[in-house]
């Protein structure tokens, strides 16, 4: 089975799902900021390099023409034409020019083309050419009877093709028929160019024609073989003089300025659709194709070309070689070849090599070896000779100073190949080593270095006959590394892994870290340690973001690191099995998972200028309402919870050139974010304050020329505004004043209360002291009362004893004396004085309340106040107990007490 082998420029494809428009795209243009505009069935498409935006057609009809002139984007559709301009928010607004016409447009008239000519803008429809003066805003009109196929601008002249009439040129504002040959009159002119002061026309079905000296003749070129059998719909001349032709069913044709077919891009070769409706060359010389279904950008001038195996015949490329005018590629599906210098040749498989090819080795431009899963093959043209059946041949190295011997690494060790009488064969297997030998090299002292990514680096000392290992050592200074490799470079053994690059130092007999080359393998950028040394002594390495090659500076002899920005996800090579081969000049072939990529180092540009644009700033509130902010002015935002979003882009359209962005928001953090492919970022619920958003870009390895910024202020919330702060201050002062007064009043009251408490305490102490004194007086009174009672009892006892005896003078005298003492008023006076001291004013108060009380009654009341019983009172009054009860009864009457009132209670409560 064969496969198409034509190498194509990279193609960036955009589907309807990506640009969110309709299938068909009729015309393309580019603005001064490099944004791309497309006339789509649904309306106007805008592409900023990162995202697409659709503006619906102003009258909901198919938009067929677009041209960016100055800061205006002119468009045309069914019965309508005008221009779009961006407002302060970057949103396009439409202005119709139809109302400025002095006549009505013809029914079913459509605008098919728009071109600029000095201050004029020309709109071409089926029947008219409308000349709009952008300065005076006035119109001039050219009307024709037949259909105008196409309007052309060639240098400073205007041409148009009319059906059944021919090709006109506008001279002095009037149409002038210059070509009316049948091929033009009856056919279709797709485009007109000027080459070497000649008009060159491309037609729908007959290829190119030259108009010179008022004669039209065929331009006979090599590409006629395909042009004469192809229906051409559109075509343009590129800046380099070549032509890009879009067909109705055969995709794109690139024709050199000499008329040879360079390549053809069809749907099977990477184009989104075979019908090309429009073509446009942008400022970077990319060709944009508006297709019947999709939009493609072809990187015509890219230093990179691709062969993509869309049919899955080739598979993953693991090795490649140019040998004896053939290009060989070894894949997981076998070995393929084609004629080297014939770009249109097809790859053919070589019989017997089906399966995994690991390597291709060119020995002195005489023999091509193929390392295969099934062993070793010798390749001659389209034939393969199986010379070794030992499974798994990884690679080949020449034995130093011996062209007849090769060292071969296999799955199970090392083998020596020998050339005898012009024929190569297996001489012997090296004994003493049975490990897989994918990466190995041999030095001049018969030492073989073998890297095994799961075991480490072996150092083998071979005998002089290369038959066995005399000494085996493991390099302890190197760690086992995933996807690590080992090569001989600049007379040194070089080992590379995720830990860095290490060179063997014979003096120290150990590996030392290379500080210059180790920067290639950073933690974030490492994917494989695979190193390759090419024929020109370049050292190649492969990182996440770049392909790197190292050259030696001729003056300083120091390594110089060069980078080619092709990220791993775009090159899609087999990790750990990367392969790159010099095929001719500065062109290299890099194997990928679905074919290969060629890179021409001489065509790589390192000095392009790229600019990052801040496209929009939006604010989304909690109510999900989105407010657009003016990008060119400082933002003044009210404080409210929400999300502020920024969209930015670099209008760069190289497929293999990755764009990364980095941003920071000063006022929140001065630290830059990590590099990311995302072209949008958002910040949520920012606090009040001043902010400045900054964004920059990295295009491949080139930083953007500018840094875009947007400054904005989030005002304080109403409760933190200056007026509110003044009010808060006044309120604070007022509260302080009130608090001061309150506290002053409080402490004043507290002091008074404490003073009152102190006075009460003092009073209490005094009262307690008085009570103590009263109790003391009461005790004295009680003691004196009891003393009187005791005395009276003793006197009564003596009196009773004296009356028992015979009356004598002595007895009578004694009785008198006793009666005198019993009725002694001095005792009462003493008692009254003590009683008044103990219960001050009681006798005065009861006298005042009952003035009719007798002294005896008062005395009786005093005894009752002391809560004495009748039995205790009787001796004091020198009466009997019964008489005391009688006295109680009389006192109750004098006090006028009720029957239920207690006499003692009344006296006690007085």
C-alpha positions in Angstrom: 0.0 0.0 0.0 1.3 3.5 -0.8 0.7 6.9 0.8 0.9 10.5 -0.5 4.2 11.9 0.4 3.8 15.6 -0.4 5.0 17.9 2.4 2.6 20.6 3.2 2.8 24.0 5.0 1.1 23.9 8.4 -2.7 24.5 8.3 -4.7 26.0 11.2 -8.3 24.9 10.8 -11.4 26.6 12.2 -14.7 24.8 12.1 -18.2 26.3 12.3 -18.3 25.3 16.0 -15.2 27.4 16.7 -16.1 30.6 14.9 -19.9 30.1 15.6 -21.0 31.2 12.2 -22.4 29.5 9.1 -20.6 27.2 6.7 -19.7 29.5 3.8 -17.2 32.3 3.9 -17.1 34.6 1.0 -14.3 37.2 1.6 -11.6 38.0 4.1 -9.7 41.1 5.1 -7.3 42.2 7.9 -7.2 45.3 10.0 -4.1 47.4 11.1 -4.0 45.5 14.4 -3.8 42.2 12.5 -7.4 41.1 13.4 -9.0 39.0 10.7 -12.5 39.8 9.4 -14.6 37.3 7.4 -17.8 37.8 5.4 -19.9 34.8 6.5 -23.4 33.7 5.5 -24.6 34.8 9.0 -22.7 38.1 9.2 -19.3 39.5 10.0 -16.7 37.4 11.8 -13.9 38.9 13.8 -10.8 36.9 14.9 -8.3 38.5 17.3 -5.9 35.5 17.4 -7.5 33.9 20.4 -11.3 34.0 20.0 -14.0 34.6 17.4 -16.9 37.0 17.5 -19.9 37.1 15.2 -21.8 40.2 14.3 -25.1 39.3 12.6 -25.7 40.7 9.1 -27.5 44.1 9.4 -30.5 42.8 7.4 -30.2 39.1 8.3 -29.0 38.2 4.8 -25.9 36.5 3.5 -22.8 38.7 3.8 -20.6 38.3 0.8 -18.0 41.1 0.9 -15.7 42.7 3.5 -12.7 45.0 3.3 -11.0 46.8 6.1 -10.1 50.4 5.0 -8.5 52.6 7.6 -10.5 52.2 10.8 -13.7 51.2 9.0 -14.8 47.7 8.1 -16.8 47.9 4.9 -19.3 45.1 4.2 -21.8 44.2 1.7 -24.8 41.8 1.5 -28.1 41.5 -0.1 -29.5 45.0 -1.0 -27.3 46.5 1.7 -23.8 47.9 2.2 -22.0 50.1 4.7 -19.3 50.1 7.3 -18.6 49.1 10.9 -16.6 51.0 13.5 -15.6 50.1 17.0 -17.2 52.0 19.9 -15.4 52.9 23.1 -15.9 49.3 24.4 -14.4 47.7 21.3 -17.9 46.6 20.0 -18.5 47.1 16.3 -21.5 49.3 15.3 -22.9 49.4 11.8 -23.6 52.4 9.6 -25.6 51.8 6.4 -24.6 53.8 3.2 -27.6 52.8 1.2 -29.7 55.9 2.5 -27.0 58.1 1.0 -27.7 56.8 -2.5 -29.8 59.0 -4.8 -31.3 55.9 -6.4 -32.8 52.7 -5.1 -30.8 49.5 -5.4 -32.0 47.1 -8.0 -34.2 44.2 -6.8 -32.2 41.2 -5.7 -28.9 43.1 -6.0 -26.1 41.7 -3.9 -22.7 43.2 -3.1 -20.0 40.7 -4.2 -16.8 42.7 -3.8 -15.4 45.8 -2.1 -12.1 47.5 -3.0 -10.4 50.8 -2.1 -9.0 53.3 -4.5 -7.5 56.4 -3.0 -10.4 58.2 -1.2 -12.9 56.0 -3.0 -14.5 52.8 -1.8 -16.0 50.7 -4.6 -18.9 48.3 -4.1 -19.5 45.8 -6.9 -22.9 44.3 -7.4 -24.3 42.3 -10.3 -25.4 45.4 -12.2 -23.6 48.4 -10.7 -20.3 49.7 -9.4 -21.0 52.2 -6.6 -18.1 54.7 -6.0 -18.3 56.0 -2.5 -16.2 59.1 -1.7 -15.2 58.6 2.0 -14.4 62.3 2.3 -17.4 63.9 0.7 -19.8 61.0 1.4 -21.1 61.3 -2.2 -21.7 58.5 -4.7 -20.8 58.0 -8.4 -22.3 55.0 -10.2 -21.4 52.9 -13.2 -24.2 50.8 -14.5 -23.9 47.9 -17.1 -26.4 45.9 -19.0 -24.9 42.4 -18.4 -23.8 40.8 -15.2 -20.5 42.1 -13.6 -18.6 38.9 -12.7 -15.8 40.5 -10.7 -14.1 43.8 -9.9 -10.3 43.9 -9.7 -7.7 46.4 -8.5 -4.3 45.9 -10.2 -1.7 48.3 -8.9 -3.3 51.7 -9.4 -5.9 50.7 -12.1 -9.5 49.3 -11.8 -10.7 46.5 -14.0 -14.0 44.6 -14.1 -15.2 41.6 -16.1 -18.7 41.7 -17.7 -20.4 38.6 -19.0 -20.7 38.4 -22.8 -18.7 41.6 -23.2 -15.2 41.3 -21.9 -12.7 42.9 -19.5 -13.1 46.6 -18.9 -10.7 49.1 -17.5 -11.8 52.4 -15.9 -10.1 55.3 -17.6 -10.9 58.9 -16.5 -13.9 57.6 -14.6 -15.4 55.8 -17.6 -15.4 52.1 -18.5 -13.1 51.2 -21.4 -13.4 47.7 -23.0 -9.8 46.5 -23.5 -10.2 42.7 -23.9 -13.1 41.1 -25.8 -11.5 37.8 -26.9 -13.8 34.8 -26.7 -12.0 33.3 -23.7 -12.9 36.4 -21.7 -16.1 37.2 -23.4 -17.6 33.8 -23.0 -15.6 32.5 -20.1 -15.0 33.7 -16.6 -12.0 35.8 -15.4 -11.3 34.8 -11.8 -8.6 37.4 -11.1 -6.2 39.8 -12.8 -2.6 40.4 -11.9 0.3 42.5 -13.3 3.6 40.6 -13.8 6.6 42.2 -15.6 4.4 45.1 -16.9 2.0 42.5 -18.4 -1.6 41.7 -17.4 -1.9 38.1 -16.3 -5.4 36.7 -16.1 -6.5 33.5 -14.4 -9.7 31.9 -15.8 -12.3 29.5 -14.5 -11.4 26.5 -16.7 -8.5 27.4 -19.0 -5.7 28.4 -16.7 -3.6 31.6 -17.1 -3.5 34.1 -20.0 -1.1 37.0 -20.7 -2.4 40.3 -22.1 0.5 42.2 -23.8 0.5 44.7 -26.7 -3.3 44.6 -26.8 -3.2 40.8 -27.5 -4.3 38.0 -25.3 -2.3 34.7 -25.4 -2.2 31.6 -23.3 0.5 31.3 -20.6 1.6 27.7 -21.2 3.0 26.4 -17.9 3.6 23.0 -16.2 0.6 23.5 -13.9 -1.8 23.5 -16.9 -2.1 19.7 -16.6 -4.2 20.2 -13.5 -5.6 23.7 -14.2 -7.2 22.6 -17.4 -9.1 19.9 -15.6 -10.0 22.0 -12.6 -12.8 24.6 -12.0 -11.1 27.6 -10.4 -13.3 29.7 -8.2 -10.7 32.2 -6.8 -7.0 33.0 -7.0 -4.5 35.5 -5.7 -0.9 36.4 -6.3 1.3 36.2 -3.2 3.9 38.7 -2.2 6.7 36.4 -3.4 5.2 36.4 -6.9 3.7 32.9 -6.7 0.0 32.1 -7.0 -2.5 30.5 -4.7 -5.5 29.1 -6.6 -8.8 28.0 -4.9 -10.9 25.5 -6.8 -14.4 24.3 -6.5 -13.6 20.6 -5.9 -9.9 20.2 -5.8 -8.8 22.3 -2.9 -5.9 24.7 -3.0 -3.1 24.8 -5.7 0.2 26.6 -5.0 1.8 27.5 -8.3 5.3 29.0 -8.4 5.9 32.3 -10.3 7.3 30.2 -13.1 4.1 28.2 -13.4 5.0 24.9 -11.7 2.7 23.2 -9.3 4.4 23.4 -5.9 1.8 21.5 -3.9 -1.9 20.8 -3.8 -3.8 20.8 -0.5 -7.0 18.9 -0.5 -9.3 17.6 2.2 -7.3 14.4 2.3 -4.2 16.4 2.8 -5.4 18.6 5.7 -7.8 21.2 4.2 -11.2 21.4 5.9 -13.1 21.4 2.6 -12.3 21.1 -1.1 -14.4 24.1 -2.2 -12.5 27.3 -1.8 -14.7 30.4 -2.0 -12.2 33.1 -1.1 -8.5 33.7 -0.5 -6.5 36.3 1.4 -2.8 36.8 2.1 -2.2 38.5 5.5 0.7 40.7 6.6 2.7 37.7 7.8 2.2 36.0 4.3 -0.2 33.4 5.7 -2.9 32.5 3.2 -6.5 32.4 4.6 -9.0 30.3 2.8 -12.7 31.0 3.1 -14.2 27.6 2.4 -17.6 26.2 1.6 -17.4 24.7 5.1 -14.9 26.3 7.4 -12.0 28.7 7.5 -8.3 27.6 7.1 -5.1 29.5 7.6 -2.2 28.1 5.6 1.3 29.1 6.9 2.8 29.3 3.4 6.1 30.9 4.5 6.6 28.7 7.5 10.0 27.1 7.9 8.0 24.0 8.9 6.4 21.6 6.5 4.3 18.6 7.5 3.5 15.2 6.1 0.4 14.0 8.0 -0.7 10.4 7.5 -4.4 10.9 7.4 -5.0 7.3 6.2 -2.9 5.7 8.9 -0.6 3.9 6.4 2.7 5.1 7.7 2.1 5.3 11.4 4.6 6.7 13.9 8.1 7.6 12.5 11.0 6.4 14.6 13.9 6.9 12.1 14.7 8.5 8.8 17.7 8.7 6.4 18.4 10.1 2.9 20.5 7.5 1.2 21.4 7.2 -2.5 18.7 9.6 -3.7 16.0 8.0 -1.7 14.2 9.1 1.5 13.7 6.3 3.9 11.4 6.5 7.0 11.2 3.7 9.6 7.9 3.5 11.4 6.0 1.1 13.7 4.5 -0.3 10.5 7.7 -1.0 8.6 10.2 0.8 6.3 9.0 3.1 3.6 10.8 4.9 0.8 10.4 7.4 -2.1 12.4 9.3 -4.6 14.2 12.1 -2.6 13.9 15.0 -5.0 10.4 14.2 -6.3 8.0 16.0 -3.9 5.0 14.4 -5.6 6.4 10.9 -5.3 4.5 8.5 -3.1 5.9 6.5 -0.2 6.1 2.7 -0.8 6.7 0.0 1.8 9.7 -2.2 1.5 8.8 -5.9 1.6 9.8 -8.0 4.5 10.2 -5.0 6.9 6.7 -5.0 8.2 6.7 -4.2 11.9 8.6 -2.0 14.2 11.7 -0.1 12.8 13.9 1.3 15.5 16.8 2.9 13.6 18.4 3.6 10.2 22.2 3.8 10.0 24.2 5.2 7.1 27.7 3.6 7.1 30.1 5.8 5.1 27.4 6.5 2.5 27.9 2.9 1.3 25.6 0.8 3.3 22.2 1.5 4.9 21.4 -0.6 8.0 17.9 -1.0 9.4 17.5 -1.8 13.1 14.2 -3.7 13.4 12.3 -5.6 16.0 13.0 -8.7 13.9 16.7 -8.0 13.8 19.0 -6.3 11.3 18.4 -5.6 7.6 20.6 -4.2 4.8 18.7 -1.9 2.5 19.4 -1.6 -1.2 16.9 0.6 -3.0 13.5 -1.1 -2.5 14.9 -4.4 -1.2 15.8 -5.5 2.3 18.3 -8.3 3.2 17.9 -9.9 6.7 21.4 -10.3 8.1 20.6 -10.9 11.8 17.7 -12.6 13.4 18.6 -11.5 16.9 15.5 -9.7 18.0 15.4 -6.0 18.7 18.2 -4.1 17.0 18.3 -0.7 18.6 21.2 1.1 17.0 24.7 0.9 15.4 28.1 2.4 16.2 31.4 2.1 14.3 34.3 0.5 16.1 37.1 3.1 16.4 39.7 3.0 13.6 38.0 0.0 12.0 35.5 0.5 9.1 34.9 -3.2 8.9 33.4 -3.7 12.3 30.2 -2.3 13.8 28.9 -2.5 17.3 25.1 -3.2 17.5 22.8 -2.8 20.5 20.0 -5.3 20.9 17.2 -6.2 23.4 19.6 -8.7 25.0 23.0 -7.2 24.8 25.7 -6.3 22.2 26.7 -7.8 18.9 29.6 -7.3 16.5 28.9 -7.0 12.8 31.7 -7.6 10.4 32.1 -6.8 6.7 33.9 -9.6 4.8 34.4 -9.3 1.0 31.8 -6.5 0.8 29.2 -8.5 2.8 28.0 -7.7 6.3 27.3 -10.5 8.7 27.1 -11.2 12.5 30.5 -12.0 13.8 29.8 -12.6 17.5 27.7 -11.7 20.5 29.7 -10.1 23.3 29.7 -12.4 26.3 29.2 -11.1 29.8 26.4 -8.6 29.2 22.8 -9.4 28.5 21.0 -6.1 29.2 19.0 -4.1 26.7 21.4 -1.7 25.0 19.3 1.0 23.5 21.7 3.9 24.2 25.4 3.0 23.9 28.7 4.4 22.6 32.3 3.1 22.5 35.4 5.1 23.1 39.0 4.7 21.9 40.0 2.6 24.9 37.5 -0.2 24.0 35.2 1.0 26.8 31.5 0.7 26.0 29.0 2.9 27.8 25.4 1.6 28.0 22.5 3.4 29.5 19.6 1.4 30.8 16.8 3.7 32.0 15.6 1.3 34.7 19.0 0.1 35.9 21.5 2.9 35.2 24.7 3.4 33.3 27.0 0.5 32.7 30.7 0.9 31.9 32.1 -2.2 30.0 35.7 -2.9 29.4 36.0 -5.2 26.4 38.9 -7.4 25.3 40.8 -6.5 22.2 38.8 -9.0 20.1 35.5 -7.5 21.2 34.2 -10.9 22.2 33.6 -10.5 25.9 33.4 -8.1 28.8 36.5 -8.1 31.0 35.2 -5.6 33.5 31.8 -4.3 34.3 31.0 -1.2 36.5 27.9 0.7 37.4 28.1 4.5 37.4 27.1 5.3 41.0 27.2 9.1 40.4 24.2 8.9 38.1 20.7 8.1 39.1 18.2 6.0 37.2 16.2 8.4 35.0 13.0 8.0 33.0 13.5 8.7 29.3 17.2 9.2 29.9 19.8 8.9 27.2 23.5 8.7 26.6 25.6 10.0 23.6 29.1 10.8 22.6 29.4 14.6 21.9 32.6 16.6 21.4 34.8 13.7 22.5 32.8 13.4 25.7 30.3 11.0 27.1 27.1 12.9 27.8 24.2 11.6 29.9 20.9 13.4 30.2 17.9 12.8 32.5 15.3 14.8 34.4 18.2 15.6 36.9 20.1 17.5 34.1 23.0 16.9 31.7 26.2 15.3 32.9 29.6 15.0 31.2 32.2 12.3 32.0 35.4 13.7 33.4 38.3 11.2 32.9 40.5 12.9 35.4 38.0 12.5 38.2 36.7 9.3 36.7 33.1 10.4 37.4 30.2 12.4 35.8 30.0 16.1 36.5 26.9 18.2 36.0 27.0 20.5 33.0 25.8 23.9 34.2 25.1 25.3 30.7 23.3 22.4 29.1 21.4 21.4 32.3 19.2 24.5 31.9 17.5 22.7 29.1 15.9 20.3 31.5 14.0 22.2 34.0 11.4 20.5 36.2 8.5 22.2 34.4 9.9 21.7 30.9 11.2 18.1 31.1 9.5 15.4 29.1 12.4 13.4 27.7 16.2 13.2 28.1 16.7 12.0 24.5 19.8 13.5 23.0 20.8 13.2 19.3 24.1 14.3 17.6 23.6 15.0 13.9 26.2 15.0 11.0 27.0 18.6 11.6 27.8 18.0 15.2 24.7 19.7 16.5 23.3 18.3 19.8 19.5 18.1 19.7 17.2 17.9 22.7 13.5 17.9 23.2 11.5 19.8 25.9 7.9 20.5 26.6 7.9 23.8 24.8 10.8 23.6 22.4 13.1 21.7 20.2 16.6 22.7 21.2 19.9 22.4 19.3 23.3 23.2 20.6 26.1 24.5 18.5 29.7 25.5 19.4 30.8 29.1 19.3 33.7 29.4 16.9 35.4 32.1 19.0 34.9 31.0 22.6 34.3 27.3 21.9 31.4 27.4 24.3 28.1 25.8 23.7 25.4 28.0 22.2 21.7 27.1 22.8 19.2 27.6 20.0 15.5 27.0 20.4 12.8 26.2 17.9 9.4 26.9 19.3 7.4 23.8 18.6 5.6 22.6 21.7 5.3 18.8 22.3 1.6 18.7 22.0 1.9 20.1 18.4 4.8 18.0 17.2 3.3 14.8 18.8 6.4 12.7 18.8 6.8 9.4 20.7 8.2 10.4 24.1 11.7 8.9 24.7 11.9 7.9 21.0 12.3 11.4 19.5 14.3 11.4 16.3 15.6 14.1 14.0 17.8 13.7 10.9 19.6 16.1 8.6 18.2 15.5 5.2 19.9 18.3 3.1 21.3 21.8 3.6 19.6 23.1 6.7 16.5 20.9 6.4 15.8 18.4 9.2 13.2 15.7 9.4 11.4 15.2 12.7 9.4 12.0 13.2 5.9 12.4 14.7 3.1 10.1 15.7 1.3 10.5 12.3 4.1 11.2 9.8 6.8 13.7 10.0 7.7 17.4 10.1 10.5 19.1 8.1 12.3 22.1 9.6 14.4 24.5 7.5 16.7 26.3 9.9 17.6 28.9 7.3 14.0 30.1 7.1 13.3 30.4 10.8 12.7 34.1 11.7 13.8 35.1 15.2 13.1 38.9 15.0 9.4 39.3 14.4 7.5 41.9 16.4 4.4 40.8 18.2 1.9 42.9 20.2 -0.6 41.9 22.8 -4.0 43.6 22.8 -6.5 44.0 25.6 -9.7 43.4 23.8 -12.4 43.8 26.4 -13.1 44.5 30.1 -16.4 43.4 31.5 -18.0 43.5 34.9 -20.6 40.9 35.9 -22.7 41.7 38.9 -24.5 39.3 41.3 -27.6 39.7 39.2 -25.6 38.3 36.2 -25.9 41.5 34.3 -22.7 42.1 32.3 -21.4 45.7 31.9 -18.7 46.5 29.3 -16.0 48.9 30.4 -14.1 51.3 28.2 -10.7 49.8 27.6 -8.9 53.0 26.8 -10.1 54.9 29.8 -9.5 54.5 33.5 -12.3 52.6 35.2 -14.3 54.1 38.0 -16.4 51.4 39.6 -18.9 51.4 42.3 -18.3 49.0 45.2 -20.4 45.9 44.7 -19.7 42.2 44.7 -19.1 40.8 41.3 -16.6 39.5 38.7 -14.3 41.7 36.6 -13.0 39.9 33.5 -10.2 40.7 31.0 -9.9 39.3 27.5 -6.6 39.7 25.6 -4.9 38.2 22.5 -1.9 38.3 20.2 -3.1 38.2 16.5 -0.5 35.6 15.4 -1.6 32.7 13.2 1.4 30.4 12.9 0.2 26.9 13.8 3.4 25.8 15.4 4.0 29.0 17.3 2.5 28.8 20.8 1.2 31.9 22.5 1.3 32.1 26.3 0.1 34.9 28.5 1.1 36.2 31.9 -0.7 38.8 34.0 -0.8 40.5 37.3 -3.2 42.8 39.2 -1.3 45.5 41.0 -3.2 46.5 44.1 -3.9 42.8 44.8 -0.5 41.2 44.1 2.6 42.4 42.4 3.5 38.8 41.5 3.1 37.7 37.9 0.9 34.7 37.2 2.3 31.5 35.6 2.5 31.4 31.8 -0.8 30.1 30.4 -2.5 29.6 27.0 -5.7 31.0 28.4 -6.6 34.4 26.9 -9.1 35.4 29.6 -8.8 35.9 33.3 -11.3 37.1 36.0 -11.1 38.5 39.5 -14.0 38.1 41.9 -15.2 40.3 44.8 -12.3 42.7 44.9 -12.1 45.1 47.8 -12.2 48.9 47.3 -9.0 50.6 46.2 -6.8 51.4 43.1 -5.8 48.6 40.8 -3.8 48.2 37.6 -4.2 45.1 35.4 -1.2 44.2 33.3 -0.8 41.5 30.7 2.1 40.4 28.5 2.7 37.6 26.0 5.3 35.1 25.0 5.1 34.1 21.3 7.2 30.9 21.0 10.3 32.2 22.8 9.8 35.9 21.8 8.3 38.3 24.3 5.6 40.7 23.1 6.9 44.2 22.3 4.4 45.8 24.6 2.7 45.3 27.9 -1.0 46.1 28.0 -2.6 47.6 31.1 -5.9 48.8 32.4 -6.2 50.9 35.5 -9.4 51.2 37.6 -10.6 52.3 40.9 -13.2 50.5 43.0 -14.8 53.2 45.1 -15.5 52.8 48.8 -18.9 51.5 49.7 -21.4 54.2 50.8 -20.8 53.2 54.4 -17.1 53.8 53.9 -17.3 57.0 51.8 -15.7 60.3 52.9 -19.1 61.7 53.9 -19.8 58.6 55.9 -16.4 58.8 57.6 -17.1 62.4 58.5 -20.5 61.4 59.9 -18.9 58.5 61.7 -16.3 60.9 63.1 -19.0 63.3 64.3 -21.0 60.5 65.6 -18.0 59.1 67.4 -17.3 62.6 68.9 -20.9 62.8 69.9 -20.9 59.3 71.4 -17.7 60.2 73.2 -19.2 63.3 74.6 -22.4 61.5 75.6 -20.3 58.6 77.0 -18.2 61.1 78.9 -21.3 62.8 80.3 -22.9 59.5 81.1 -19.9 58.2 82.8 -19.5 61.4 84.6 -23.1 61.3 85.8 -22.7 57.6 86.5 -19.6 58.1 88.6 -21.1 61.1 90.3 -24.1 59.0 91.2 -21.9 56.2 92.2 -19.8 58.5 94.4 -23.0 59.8 96.0 -24.3 56.3 96.4 -21.0 55.2 97.9 -21.1 58.2 100.1 -24.6 57.4 101.1 -23.6 53.8 101.7 -20.7 55.0 103.7 -23.0 57.2 105.7 -25.5 54.4 106.1 -22.6 52.1 107.1 -21.6 54.7 109.6 -25.2 55.1 110.7 -25.5 51.3 110.9 -22.3 51.2 113.0 -23.7 53.9 115.2 -27.0 52.1 115.4 -25.3 48.9 116.2 -23.3 50.8 118.8 -26.6 52.3 120.2 -28.2 48.9 120.1 -25.2 47.6 121.9 -25.6 50.4 124.4 -29.4 49.7 124.6 -28.7 46.0 125.1 -26.2 47.0 127.7 -28.7 49.3 129.4 -31.4 46.6 129.1 -29.0 44.2 130.7 -28.3 46.7 133.5 -32.1 47.3 133.8 -32.8 43.6 133.9 -30.1 43.1 136.4 -31.4 46.0 138.5 -35.0 44.7 138.1 -34.0 41.3 139.1 -32.0 42.7 141.9 -35.1 44.6 143.2 -37.2 41.5 142.6 -34.7 39.4 144.6 -34.5 42.0 147.3 -38.3 42.2 147.6 -38.6 38.4 147.6 -36.1 38.2 150.4 -37.8 41.0 152.4 -41.2 39.2 151.9 -39.7 35.9 153.1 -38.3 37.7 156.2 -41.6 39.4 156.7 -43.4 36.0 156.6 -40.9 34.5 159.1 -41.3 37.4 161.5 -45.1 37.2 161.4 -44.9 33.5 162.4 -43.3 34.4 165.7 -44.7 36.2 168.6 -45.2 40.0 168.1 -42.5 41.8 169.7 -41.3 45.3 169.5 -38.3 44.1 167.6 -40.5 42.2 165.2 -42.7 45.2 164.6 -39.7 47.4 164.0 -38.3 44.9 161.6 -41.6 44.6 159.8 -41.8 48.4 159.5 -38.3 48.5 158.1 -39.2 45.8 155.6 -42.4 47.5 154.5 -40.4 50.7 154.1 -37.9 49.0 151.9 -40.6 47.3 149.9 -42.2 50.6 149.2 -39.0 52.5 148.7 -39.4 55.1 146.0 -35.6 55.3 145.4 -35.7 51.9 143.8 -38.4 53.1 141.4 -36.4 56.3 140.7 -33.4 54.2 139.9 -35.4 51.9 137.8 -37.1 54.8 135.9 -33.8 56.4 135.2 -32.3 53.1 133.9 -35.5 52.4 131.9 -35.4 55.8 130.2 -31.8 55.2 129.3 -32.7 51.9 127.7 -36.0 52.8 126.1 -35.8 56.5 125.6 -39.0 58.5 125.4 -41.3 55.4 126.0 -42.8 56.8 129.2 -43.1 60.3 127.6 -44.8 58.9 124.5 -47.2 56.7 126.5 -48.0 59.7 128.8 -48.7 61.8 125.8 -50.9 59.1 124.3 -52.7 58.4 127.7 -52.4 61.4 130.0 -54.8 59.9 132.5 -52.3 57.2 133.5 -51.1 57.3 137.1 -47.5 56.9 138.1 -48.3 53.4 139.3 -49.8 52.7 135.8 -46.7 54.0 134.1 -44.6 51.9 136.4 -46.7 48.9 135.5 -46.4 49.7 131.8 -42.6 49.8 132.2 -42.6 46.4 133.6 -44.8 45.1 130.8 -42.5 46.8 128.3 -39.8 44.6 129.8 -42.0 41.6 129.0 -42.1 40.6 132.6 -44.6 38.0 133.8 -47.3 38.7 136.4 -45.4 36.5 138.8 -42.2 38.7 138.2 -44.1 41.9 138.5 -45.9 41.1 141.8 -42.8 41.4 144.0 -41.9 44.7 142.3 -45.2 46.1 143.2 -45.4 44.3 146.6 -48.7 42.9 145.6 -50.0 39.5 145.0 -50.1 37.8 141.6 -53.8 38.0 141.5 -53.6 41.7 142.2 -51.3 42.0 139.2 -53.9 40.4 137.0 -56.5 42.8 138.4 -54.1 45.7 137.6 -53.7 44.3 134.1 -57.5 44.4 133.7 -57.7 48.0 134.9 -54.8 49.1 132.7 -56.6 47.7 129.6 -59.6 49.7 130.4 -57.6 52.9 130.8 -55.8 52.2 127.6 -59.1 51.5 126.0 -58.0 48.3 124.4 -60.4 46.0 122.5 -61.1 42.5 123.7 -58.9 40.9 121.0 -56.0 43.3 121.5 -53.1 42.0 123.6 -51.9 44.3 126.3 -48.3 43.3 126.2 -48.3 43.5 122.3 -49.7 47.0 122.5 -47.1 48.1 125.0 -44.2 46.4 123.0 -45.3 48.0 119.7 -45.8 51.4 121.1 
